[in-house]
Amino acid sequence: MSVPAAPPGQPKKAATAAWIGSALEYYDFFIYGSAAALIFPDVFFDESDPATGTLLSLATFGVAYAARPVGALFLGHFGDKLGRKKIMVFTLMLMGLSTFLIGCLPTREQVGTLAPVLLVLCRILQGISAAGEQASANSMSLEHAPPNRRGFFTSFTLSGTQGGQLLATLVFIPVAALPEDQLLAWGWRIPFWLSFVVAVVGYVIRRTLDETPTFTQQAATEGVPKMPLAVLLREHWADVLRVVAAALVASVSTIFTVWALSYATSDSVGMDRTSMLWVAALANLVALAAIPLWATLSDRIGRRPVFLLGAAGSAVTMFGYLWAISTGSYPLVLVLGIVAFGVVYSAANGVWPAFYGEMFSTRVRLSGMAIGTQIGFAIAGFAVTFAAQIAGPDGDNWSAVALFTAALCVPPVIAAFTARETHKVPTERLGERAEQDTTGREKVTA
């Protein structure tokens, strides 16, 4: 049974809602990453042991990723029962609130060990929110999109991610330039408070968005499953494992955004904080243009080749980027940072919303994407902590970190090789058992 087309304007509205929500989610997420690398070791942890303080601060960055699989279980369940829209609104408000509260927290100097405890609690709320945000936004934009442009429309979720990261970096540049005493006393709080503005804008847009045609028809005809998780694990367990493996490619982002920033500004390299933030800003600006282009290409040639290029290419280009940092040459760091993160990584990053979402049927799509991605992202989140340990006592063994990042790109490559190509499958037939003919096009079987 074919699904009626989305009302005029809804695909664009869904993509815009996905963009803004993801921008807020990852603005919040990445201002935390920047603060964890540059500020929190001094504000929330023991200043007498800088190395341990940095390690603990980076570990709190990973805490949210540990919370994400738990959040995915609950939010995925309710998203496949109640609809995509309700989860999108809930995650937006939870992220905005938890981020604003981080900006209000007392420091270690004021309340002692209670300060990092409160920080971790807020970070857990951020993780729970992020667990449902991308899966619900991806499902919403995919199910509203024209069948031949699903890659392009779902890429807005990841363009929002890069937009949020760019916004976070641009906000942090003037903050990081403050005198040290003002930065540590109050300046670091400003980026967290500003999240309230983005949350309000996102809420206004999302509350007026229609539910998707495929979910509406599913609910009206076959009904929604009572236990989406049971259906998911019974019918799509292999695809869940495939998404877990593929999602490890996010390690490239966390290493680039957090560990590389910490390494570049450490005493062993000594690069300027503001200059390194500009590298991240320009790389994300390039990614904003690259992501929809890669996604559009995937609508023409398929998801798998584009994703494979991004995953395998990132394993190589991360060596170049970390080596450039070790030389202390800013022009080299800038160019290789843009190539590695802005161009190559964007191939995998721009296509995965459609690639993963098309593996699942409508009735378990949100659960499948949420659980699969968040388990993979949890590992990627703690990649920063592992990298800090692998880098050695002086934190300067960049080649070991590059090898570690490349190793984490191997499972995504294997996952993509074993996945079905789905870019030409009708939306209502996605997730059905399929086999490929000799041309690589899918033949759906009963």
Secondary structure, DSSP 8 states (H G I E B T S, - for coil): -------TTHHHHHHHHHHHHHHHHHHHHHHHHHHHHHTHHHHTS-TT-HHHHHHHHHHHHHHHHHHHHHHHHHHHHHHHHH-HHHHHHHHHHHHHHHHHHHTT---HHHHTTHHHHHHHHHHHHHHHHHHHHHHHHHHHHHHHS-GGGHHHHHHHHHHHHHHHHHHHHHHHHHHHTS-HHHIIIIITHHHHHTHHHHHHHHHHHHTT----HHHHHHHHTT---S-HHHHHHHHSHHHHHHHHHHGGGGHHHHIIIIIHHHHHTSTTT---HHHHHHHHHHHHHHHHHHHHHHHHHHHHH-HHHHHHHHHHHHHHHHHHHHHHHHHT-HHHHHHHHIIIIIIIHHHHHHHHHHHHHTTS-GGGHHHHHHHHHHHHHHHHHHHHHHHHHHTTTTT--HHHHHHHHHHHTHHHHHHHHHS---TTS-GGGTTS-EEE-TTS-EEE--
